[in-house]
Amino acid sequence: MHKERLEVLQQGVKKSNKKYVLYWMQQSQRVHYNHALNHAIHVANLYDLEVLVCFFIDDVFYNANERHFSFLLEGLSEVKNTLETFKIGFHYAQSTAKEGIKPLIEDAFYVVFDKGYQKYQLEIRDHVKQVINHQAPDLMIVEIDSDMVMPIKSISNKLEYGAYTIRPKLMKLYPSYLDYKRIYEVNKPFSYTDVYKKQPFEIESILQSLSIDRSIKRSPIYKGGYVEAQKWWFRFMTNGMNRYHESNDPSENRTSKMSMYLHFGQISVLELIDKLNMLLNEGKIDQTPYDAYIEQLVVRRTLAFNYVTFNQGYDSFEQMTEPWAYETMKNHEQDPREFLYTKEQLQLGLTHDPYFNAAMAEMRITGYMHNYMRMYWAKKIIEWKPTYKEAYQTILELNNSYFIDGRDPNSYAGVAWCFGKHDRAWTERFVFGKLRYMNASGLTRKFNIENYVIQMNELMNQYETSKAG
């Protein structure tokens, strides 16, 4: 593991009467390609200790609803089963992390956190650290970044203006951070005593016990977990990868669907790079689509995490974009809008635009939307709301509620892009000013967009039929 992945949060004293190394899993919800888990195993093996992984299911967790929780629990069930095959203990509790960690500290020799970058993730880690410091001030705590190709602050110490400013350094450095090896075997299997009994993990029972928003149902198509991620990845490699550089067409199924699995940490970006490099070396994929996918997986994703790391206002209309963008929005705030729609009309796809309605149907039903249509969808909301701030808030609320990969750095950066972040000023026009404009004629000129509408209409019919049945 590259040394820059590890940060010491609290210095500790080694005590011989402790039982296990404790790994509090939050962001990296997987077993394979998990540096934090591997480090916990490594330390445990050095000191002849057991490993206990813990996870806390907080039903007031940052805007999460039934769709998000079902996806999380599906993945977590698989994590539990896989850990137990490796003789590693797994404990979960339905509580906040700061409360759930308390009974686990007494027997802990060493504590490992995985790293999160967003404000709510930083906050809960700070809370847990404070609890440990109060209860066990001499307990060693380390935090390990296992979800980025390389730690964000190893690339840059400032907010980058765009992909072109971060790309050269990132592309030069990232190969030296492809540092993951096979998972270690534990020397000492976890012994489930009366204190730590094996817990049943019934997804439906846990889901029904949570006090959460149930208005947005689980996806009928996308399920959580590493195995599901592998399934979608195989489909992509088989059907989409060698034409990925042409993947902008929403009517074609040439995207990997990895964003939701990366968001929950159910698959590692390093594993995807490993697989891509192997296939490229074997001549099974071509250089052009490989480069196009690496641009998204490495450069654009890293740029998004840089954005949320160095801009604390990444989720605020007043701070999310560039001065030139605010200036042009101010100049065009009073431009009359030809169409105005309420949030409810947008949600239900009750607009005059069949392409927007189709995209909204895909989002509403499945929790996914093709990336090109995400941009078009958000641009239309800017056009159909009376103010830019209301448009931003509506886009973000729908994004975070319906998308499985909502509430993600890529989401915040993507929404901000629609308001000029990581973009440039364009020719000035009505309503949009110098913000980039997208329209329906662009869709019809570039893509077989009518076929996308047909696909989404079929999806809606199938969904309504299944609900009726």
Secondary structure as UniProt FT lines:
FT   HELIX           3..5
FT   STRAND          6..10
FT   TURN            16..17
FT   STRAND          20..24
FT   TURN            32..33
FT   HELIX           35..46
FT   TURN            47..48
FT   STRAND          50..56
FT   TURN            59..60
FT   TURN            62..63
FT   HELIX           66..85
FT   TURN            86..87
FT   STRAND          89..93
FT   HELIX           97..100
FT   HELIX           102..105
FT   TURN            106..107
FT   STRAND          108..114
FT   HELIX           119..135
FT   TURN            137..138
FT   STRAND          140..144
FT   HELIX           152..155
FT   HELIX           163..173
FT   HELIX           174..177
FT   HELIX           203..209
FT   HELIX           226..239
FT   HELIX           241..246
FT   TURN            247..248
FT   TURN            250..251
FT   HELIX           259..263
FT   TURN            264..265
FT   HELIX           269..281
FT   TURN            282..283
FT   HELIX           287..294
FT   HELIX           295..300
FT   HELIX           301..310
FT   TURN            312..315
FT   TURN            317..319
FT   HELIX           323..332
FT   TURN            333..334
FT   HELIX           343..347
FT   TURN            348..349
FT   HELIX           354..366
FT   HELIX           371..384
FT   HELIX           388..402
FT   TURN            404..405
FT   HELIX           409..418
FT   TURN            419..422
FT   TURN            430..432
FT   HELIX           440..446
FT   HELIX           449..468
//
